[in-house]
Amino acid sequence: MHALTGPWPWYVAGPLLGLFVPILLLLGNRQFGVSGSLRALCAATFPMKAEFLRYDWKKTGAWNIAFALGIVLGGFVAARFLGMTTPAVSGATRDALAALGIHQISGVAPAQIFSWSALLTWRGILFMVVGGFLVGFGSSYAGGCTSGHGIAGLASFQLPSLVAVMGFFAGGLIGTFLILPLLL
């Protein structure tokens, strides 16, 4: 049971994740990534006149929806039946957040920032609404999300994916070390 519930070493998890890309391509000509599922879900549930959502989602998007639902279902099964709990936040991360004024750390996301009551503040709207829009827009504009570019794109030696991943890392570093301290 520990093999399922405990962390896997990088030399096991990395190659297994890396093998997903060629297996998906060989078995069904499918791309590994999550951002396409939101587009497919929106096209399936809210058909609109927006050009971006007018496509045959049943042909290409059904796979994305099933993949995303599988992620949610897997998380539910792990939490409910395997006794998985929220991963621990390291002491260094707790100290860094405390230095920024975040002291209520329970779980992975601090409740001072990520909660319904925090959403009603200017900071909450900025983090959740504006940040969510920027992530959604950015993944659409970049032609995929971090998992799509970082795993599938790099595994198939696509130069645009390398550029996108470098942008993701640069944006993460800038956001963490320059923008976040200003907002907190």
RAFEN-V912829 format. One record per residue. N is the residue number from 1. PHI is phi in whole degrees, 0 to 359 (* if undefined). PSI is psi in radians with two decimals (none if undefined). BURIAL is + if it has 16 or more other C-alpha atoms within 10 Angstrom, else -. Layout:
n phi psi burial
N PHI PSI BURIAL
N PHI PSI BURIAL
//
This chain:
n phi psi burial
1 * -0.57 -
2 297 -0.53 -
3 296 -0.50 -
4 273 -0.65 -
5 264 -0.34 -
6 271 2.91 -
7 290 2.53 -
8 263 2.52 -
9 293 2.69 -
10 302 -0.61 -
11 286 -0.15 -
12 259 -0.91 -
13 294 -0.71 -
14 300 -0.95 -
15 297 -0.64 -
16 297 -0.77 -
17 294 -0.71 -
18 296 -0.57 -
19 288 -0.35 -
20 301 -0.68 +
21 299 -0.98 +
22 292 -0.56 +
23 295 -0.80 -
24 298 -0.70 -
25 292 -0.72 -
26 287 -0.70 -
27 280 -0.51 -
28 208 0.21 -
29 53 0.80 -
30 252 2.54 -
31 263 2.47 +
32 276 2.15 +
33 169 2.84 +
34 244 -0.48 +
35 297 -0.50 +
36 293 -0.37 +
37 292 -0.61 +
38 294 -0.74 -
39 298 -0.79 +
40 295 -0.72 +
41 295 -0.73 +
42 295 -0.73 -
43 294 -0.58 +
44 282 -0.68 +
45 264 -0.51 -
46 231 1.23 -
47 299 2.18 -
48 233 3.14 -
49 271 -0.02 -
50 296 2.26 -
51 304 -0.68 -
52 299 -0.53 -
53 262 -0.01 +
54 265 1.60 -
55 202 2.94 -
56 280 1.46 -
57 293 -0.46 +
58 293 -0.54 -
59 282 -0.75 -
60 245 -0.47 -
61 270 -0.33 +
62 299 -0.65 +
63 299 -0.78 +
64 297 -0.72 +
65 295 -0.77 +
66 297 -0.69 -
67 297 -0.82 +
68 294 -0.72 +
69 296 -0.62 -
70 296 -0.64 -
71 296 -0.79 -
72 295 -0.78 -
73 297 -0.72 -
74 298 -0.72 -
75 296 -0.70 -
76 296 -0.83 -
77 298 -0.75 -
78 297 -0.73 -
79 287 -0.72 -
80 278 -0.75 -
81 251 -0.36 -
82 256 -0.03 -
83 72 0.37 -
84 292 2.46 -
85 243 3.09 -
86 295 2.36 -
87 296 2.58 -
88 287 2.51 -
89 269 2.29 -
90 296 2.75 -
91 298 -0.66 -
92 296 -0.68 -
93 292 -0.72 -
94 300 -0.76 +
95 295 -0.72 -
96 294 -0.71 -
97 292 -0.66 +
98 297 -0.64 -
99 295 -0.43 -
100 269 0.00 -
101 95 0.18 -
102 260 1.95 +
103 244 -0.36 -
104 270 1.45 -
105 251 1.89 -
106 222 2.19 -
107 84 -2.69 -
108 269 -0.65 -
109 253 2.17 -
110 298 2.29 -
111 294 -0.40 +
112 296 -0.40 +
113 249 -0.73 +
114 247 1.37 -
115 207 2.93 -
116 295 -0.68 -
117 291 -0.62 -
118 290 -0.46 +
119 295 -0.45 +
120 276 0.11 -
121 258 2.88 -
122 296 -0.62 -
123 292 -0.70 +
124 295 -0.74 +
125 296 -0.72 -
126 297 -0.84 -
127 292 -0.88 +
128 276 -0.85 +
129 279 -0.98 -
130 293 -0.78 -
131 298 -0.74 -
132 297 -0.72 -
133 298 -0.79 -
134 296 -0.68 -
135 294 -0.79 -
136 296 -0.80 +
137 295 -0.76 -
138 297 -0.74 -
139 291 -0.58 +
140 290 -0.78 -
141 295 -0.65 -
142 280 -0.10 +
143 78 0.39 -
144 156 2.97 +
145 263 -3.08 +
146 298 -0.71 +
147 290 -0.67 -
148 295 -0.85 +
149 285 -0.80 +
150 290 -0.51 +
151 255 -1.05 +
152 287 -0.78 +
153 294 -0.80 +
154 291 -0.61 +
155 294 -0.47 +
156 258 0.32 -
157 56 0.78 -
158 267 2.10 -
159 300 -0.73 -
160 301 -0.56 -
161 290 -0.65 +
162 297 -0.75 -
163 296 -0.75 -
164 297 -0.78 +
165 296 -0.70 +
166 298 -0.67 -
167 294 -0.70 -
168 299 -0.80 +
169 294 -0.77 -
170 298 -0.77 -
171 297 -0.69 -
172 296 -0.75 -
173 294 -0.77 -
174 297 -0.78 -
175 297 -0.73 -
176 288 -0.78 -
177 262 -0.32 -
178 246 -0.86 -
179 278 -0.81 -
180 302 -0.79 -
181 299 -0.52 -
182 289 -0.61 -
183 276 -0.43 -
184 266 none -
//
